[in-house]
Each structure stands twice: as structure tokens, then as C-alpha cells.
Amino acid sequence: MSTVAESMLPSLAGATGWLNSEPLSADGLRGKVVLVDFWTFTCINWLRTLGYVRAWAETYRDDGLVVIGAHTPEFWFERDVDNVRWAAQNMKVDYPIALDSEYEVWEAFANHYWPAIYIGDREGRIRHHHFGEGGYEETERAIQQLLGVTGRDLVSVADDGFEKQADWERLQSPETYLGRERAERRDDDGGKLRLNRWALTGAWTERSQGVFLEEDGGSIAYRFHARDVNLVMGPPERTVSVPFQVLVDGEPPGDASGLDVDSEGRGTADRQRMYQLIREQGTIDDRTFEIVFERPGVEANVFTFG
């Protein structure tokens, strides 16, 4: 495939810090092919691309590829360096990470997306970009061409866990934010939810980026049509853990339980991150999801689906 020069690789000087590396600069990276991947650790769209980015970093490192993850936070708790460090270790992101807490690297690239990939050649010119999921073969072919190693077999990645590709053919539920800044599709009648509507039960406080449970026994319900149900949530106080139970159409999920719950739907919110709560194994249909919290102290931010 051919690649077209777009512009020079922008400065990385706006990073507020670095993980897994000393500070890197565009000038200092001349002579290398550089892939910059914009991410934030609760983003399901980025998580489904991570297997490929990680594999490219490992496979082509000795050929001269440098992968940099520019971590630009979406939620307030993603600005916390300890949270990003934990996420990077948990998700096996061992390539250099530019902490972009003030969005200066994001702005330097004029970027608007998570995930977004920009690839610069050995002279520092951006030769390929891709926004969102997919485009894996095209991106890897661009990497090979810029490295001068065309014709190699493409990487093979595990398709499981958080990184499993979405079931796009059957997915009918959209990303849905709960906080005051971007709340959408909320319904006041949780007993008669329409598809892709949600409702709260109990004593919740609306915050700018989420809803916060003030008392025992609060719940969130969502009428969904998807294989996976994920929820970004967690206790803002690090000393707090909040037990919960997930139900589907009023029953424990059984073999439809996600990574973060057992077959009875029980789990614990112990830090702010994305939790996979449902992974349907059979028929995909309109169903009602409910999560019931035993104690207060949890903030819920956004539903995502797969």
C-alpha cells in the first residue's frame, strides 16, 4: 500500500509526565518509525484495539518501531497518575506512555478521538492515521512499509476478555453517559423502560461526570440489546469497596456473567475503572439489566456495550 505525507509529527513537550520511559521528543525520535496511540483507560473502544497495538509494539520493536501511548483523560479520575499506572500494569501496556493530563499533546495533534493512531516515518512526517476501531490490516501494512519489512505475516491477537471485538451485527445499544454534563436517555419510570433508556432507584446525587450513590440499596437499570454490558464506575474514596449484584430480567446472569461478576451476578466495585458485567453466550435480545449496590459510595459514569 502507499502512504501519503500529511504533516510533521507534533511536539510531545506538553506531556505532564511519562511512564515506562524517560521523556521522549519528536526530534529525538528521528530515525525511528513512531506510532502515537491516543487512549484513556476506561475507553472500551480503545481496549478493543489494545491487543493489536501491544502486538505491533512487540513485533516491530527491533525493526525500529517506537509505540507511544498518549494517555489523555476523559474522566476526572483518569488524571490521577496512580490510576493510570495501575491501569497500564493491569492491561500490560509496557511501551512508553506520555501523560497528557492537560490535553496539550491532544491539541498539538488536533486530535478528537479515543482511540486515534498517528504513524510518523523516520524523517518525522506523519504518513498514516486511523480513528476509532478497525483498520488493523491497513495500519499494520503501513507500519511494515515505513519500516521496510513488507510481506511479513500480520500479527495474530487473542480475541477475549475486554479486548474481544464487539458483536457489531447484533449490537443495538449505544454508549450512554450518566453524569450531568452529558446525561442522555434517562427515564423516570424504571419499571417500564424502553430500549436504550435507563433509570435510577434510591438516593443518588448528579455530579458533572457521573451519578453518586448516597445511601444503601440504590440501583441502576438499563434496557439493552447487546452481547456485552460494561459500566465505568467505582468509589472515589480509595478506602471504600462497594458490593453489588447484577440481574438480567430480574434473575442472576448465570453463564451470561461478565468478567467482574460471578454466576450469581455478585461483584465488588473497589476502584474507578470499566467493569464488564454481562457477556451473553446465546441469543441476543432486548433485556433489562439492573445493578443493585449494597452500600453507598460509588460513582457511575457511563455504560458501554459490545
C-alpha positions in Angstrom: 0.0 0.0 0.0 1.1 3.6 -0.4 1.3 6.2 2.3 1.0 10.0 1.9 2.8 12.6 3.9 0.4 14.7 6.0 2.4 16.9 8.3 5.3 16.7 10.7 5.0 14.7 14.0 3.9 17.4 16.5 5.8 18.1 19.8 5.3 15.8 22.8 6.6 18.5 25.1 3.1 19.1 26.5 3.1 15.8 28.4 2.8 16.3 32.1 4.9 13.2 32.8 6.0 9.8 31.4 5.6 6.2 32.4 7.8 3.3 31.2 10.3 5.7 29.7 12.3 8.9 30.1 10.7 11.9 28.3 10.7 11.4 24.5 10.7 14.2 21.9 9.8 14.3 18.2 13.3 15.4 17.3 14.9 12.7 19.5 12.8 10.1 17.7 14.1 10.9 14.2 15.3 7.8 12.5 12.6 5.7 14.1 9.1 4.9 12.8 6.8 6.3 15.6 3.2 5.2 16.3 1.3 7.5 18.7 -1.8 5.9 20.1 -4.3 8.2 22.0 -6.0 6.4 24.8 -7.8 6.7 28.1 -8.0 3.6 30.3 -11.8 3.4 30.7 -12.5 3.6 27.0 -13.9 0.3 25.6 -13.2 1.4 22.0 -9.5 1.7 22.9 -9.5 -1.5 24.9 -10.7 -3.4 21.8 -7.7 -2.1 19.8 -5.1 -2.7 22.6 -4.3 -6.3 21.6 -3.1 -5.0 18.1 -1.2 -2.0 19.4 0.6 -4.2 22.0 1.4 -6.8 19.4 2.8 -4.2 17.0 5.0 -2.7 19.7 6.4 -6.2 20.5 6.7 -7.5 16.9 8.3 -4.5 15.3 10.4 -3.0 18.1 13.7 -4.5 16.8 12.9 -3.2 13.3 12.8 0.4 14.6 9.2 1.0 15.6 8.5 3.1 18.7 5.0 3.0 20.1 3.9 5.8 22.4 0.6 5.7 24.2 -0.6 9.3 24.8 -3.0 9.0 27.7 -5.5 11.8 27.5 -8.1 11.5 30.3 -11.8 11.6 29.7 -13.0 11.4 33.4 -11.6 13.3 36.3 -10.1 10.2 38.0 -8.1 9.4 34.8 -5.9 12.4 35.6 -4.6 10.6 38.7 -1.1 9.2 37.8 -1.5 6.3 40.2 -4.7 5.2 38.5 -3.0 5.4 35.1 0.0 3.5 36.4 -2.3 0.8 37.8 -4.2 0.6 34.5 -1.0 0.3 32.5 0.3 -2.5 34.6 -3.1 -4.3 34.7 -3.5 -4.0 30.9 0.1 -4.9 30.1 0.8 -1.5 28.5 4.6 -1.6 28.8 5.6 0.8 26.0 6.2 4.5 26.7 3.3 6.4 28.0 3.0 10.2 27.7 0.7 11.5 30.4 -1.4 14.2 28.6 -3.4 15.4 31.6 -3.7 19.0 30.3 -4.6 17.9 26.7 -1.6 19.7 25.2 -0.4 16.7 23.2 -4.0 16.1 22.1 -4.2 19.7 20.9 -0.8 19.6 19.2 -2.1 16.7 17.1 -5.5 18.5 16.6 -7.0 15.1 17.8 -10.6 14.5 18.5 -10.9 10.8 19.2 -10.2 7.8 21.5 -8.6 5.8 20.1 -6.6 7.5 17.4 -3.4 6.3 15.8 -0.8 8.5 14.0 2.3 7.0 12.4 5.4 9.1 11.6 8.2 8.0 9.3 11.9 8.1 10.0 12.0 11.8 9.0 9.2 12.7 11.4 6.5 13.1 8.8 3.0 11.7 9.6 2.3 9.1 6.9 -0.8 7.3 8.2 -3.6 7.8 10.7 -6.7 5.9 11.8 -9.5 7.0 14.1 -11.6 4.5 16.1 -11.7 0.8 16.0 -10.8 -1.4 13.0 -8.4 -0.8 10.1 -5.9 -3.2 11.7 -4.6 -4.7 8.4 -4.2 -1.3 6.8 -2.4 0.1 9.8 0.0 -2.8 10.0 0.7 -2.7 6.3 1.6 1.0 6.7 3.9 0.1 9.6 5.6 -2.6 7.5 6.1 -0.3 4.6 7.6 2.5 6.6 9.9 0.0 8.3 10.9 -1.6 5.0 9.7 -5.0 6.1 6.7 -5.5 3.7 5.3 -9.0 3.1 5.6 -10.3 6.6 2.7 -12.2 8.2 0.3 -9.9 10.1 0.1 -10.2 13.9 -2.4 -12.5 15.5 -4.1 -11.4 18.7 -6.2 -13.1 21.3 -9.9 -12.2 20.9 -11.1 -12.4 24.5 -11.8 -10.5 27.7 -12.1 -6.8 27.5 -10.2 -6.9 24.2 -12.8 -9.1 22.4 -14.1 -7.3 19.3 -17.7 -6.1 19.5 -20.6 -8.1 18.0 -21.3 -5.3 15.6 -24.0 -7.2 13.7 -26.2 -7.6 16.7 -25.2 -4.5 18.8 -28.1 -2.1 19.1 -27.3 -0.2 22.3 -25.1 2.9 22.3 -22.6 4.4 24.7 -24.7 6.2 27.3 -23.4 8.8 29.8 -24.9 9.3 33.2 -23.4 12.5 34.6 -24.9 15.9 34.4 -22.5 17.2 31.6 -23.6 14.6 29.1 -26.5 12.6 30.5 -28.8 11.1 27.9 -31.7 8.7 27.5 -32.6 8.8 31.2 -36.2 7.6 32.1 -38.1 8.4 35.2 -40.0 5.2 35.2 -37.6 2.3 35.8 -40.5 -0.2 35.8 -41.3 0.4 32.1 -38.0 1.1 30.4 -37.9 1.4 26.7 -34.9 0.1 24.7 -31.7 2.1 25.5 -33.3 4.0 28.4 -32.0 3.9 32.0 -33.3 4.8 35.4 -32.1 5.2 39.0 -33.7 3.9 42.2 -32.6 5.2 45.5 -30.7 8.3 46.8 -28.4 9.4 44.0 -26.7 12.8 43.5 -26.0 14.0 40.0 -22.4 15.1 39.5 -20.8 16.6 36.5 -19.4 13.3 35.2 -21.5 10.7 37.0 -24.1 9.9 39.5 -23.1 9.2 43.1 -25.0 6.9 45.5 -25.6 8.4 48.9 -27.4 5.6 50.7 -27.7 1.8 50.8 -29.7 -0.1 48.2 -29.5 2.2 45.2 -29.8 0.7 41.8 -29.4 1.5 38.1 -31.5 -0.2 35.4 -30.9 -0.2 31.6 -32.9 -1.8 28.8 -30.3 -3.1 26.4 -29.7 -5.1 23.2 -26.1 -6.3 23.1 -23.7 -9.1 23.9 -21.7 -7.2 26.5 -22.7 -4.7 29.1 -19.9 -2.6 30.7 -20.1 0.2 33.2 -17.4 2.7 34.2 -17.8 3.1 37.9 -16.1 2.9 41.3 -15.7 4.5 44.7 -14.0 8.0 44.6 -12.6 7.2 48.0 -9.9 4.6 47.7 -10.6 3.1 51.1 -14.1 2.2 50.1 -15.4 -1.0 48.5 -19.0 -1.4 47.4 -20.5 -4.9 46.9 -23.2 -5.2 44.2 -25.4 -7.7 42.4 -26.2 -7.7 38.7 -29.6 -9.0 37.4 -30.9 -9.7 33.9 -34.7 -9.6 33.6 -34.8 -9.9 37.3 -32.6 -13.0 37.5 -28.9 -13.7 38.2 -26.9 -13.8 34.9 -25.6 -17.4 35.2 -23.4 -18.1 32.2 -24.0 -14.6 30.9 -21.9 -13.1 33.7 -19.1 -10.8 32.7 -15.5 -10.8 33.9 -16.2 -8.8 37.0 -19.1 -10.8 38.4 -19.8 -14.5 39.3 -22.7 -16.5 38.0 -25.0 -15.1 40.8 -24.1 -11.6 39.5 -22.1 -10.6 42.6 -19.1 -8.4 42.4 -17.3 -5.6 44.2 -16.6 -2.0 43.0 -13.2 -1.4 44.5 -11.7 1.2 42.2 -12.8 3.6 39.4 -12.5 1.7 36.1 -14.6 -0.1 33.5 -16.4 -3.2 34.8 -17.6 -6.0 32.4 -20.9 -7.1 33.9 -22.7 -9.1 31.2 -21.4 -11.2 28.3 -24.3 -13.0 26.7 -23.4 -16.5 25.4 -26.6 -17.2 23.5 -29.4 -15.3 21.9 -29.1 -11.5 21.9 -32.5 -9.9 22.6 -33.9 -6.9 24.4 -33.3 -7.4 28.1 -33.3 -5.4 31.2 -30.1 -5.0 33.1 -30.0 -4.0 36.8 -27.2 -3.4 39.2 -28.0 -3.1 42.9 -25.4 -1.7 45.3 -25.4 -2.9 48.9 -23.7 0.2 50.3 -23.3 3.9 49.2 -20.1 5.5 48.0 -20.0 4.5 44.3 -20.0 6.8 41.3 -21.3 5.5 38.0 -20.2 7.3 34.8 -21.0 5.6 31.5 -22.5 2.4 30.0 -20.8 0.9 27.0 -21.7 -2.2 25.0 -20.2 -4.8 22.8 
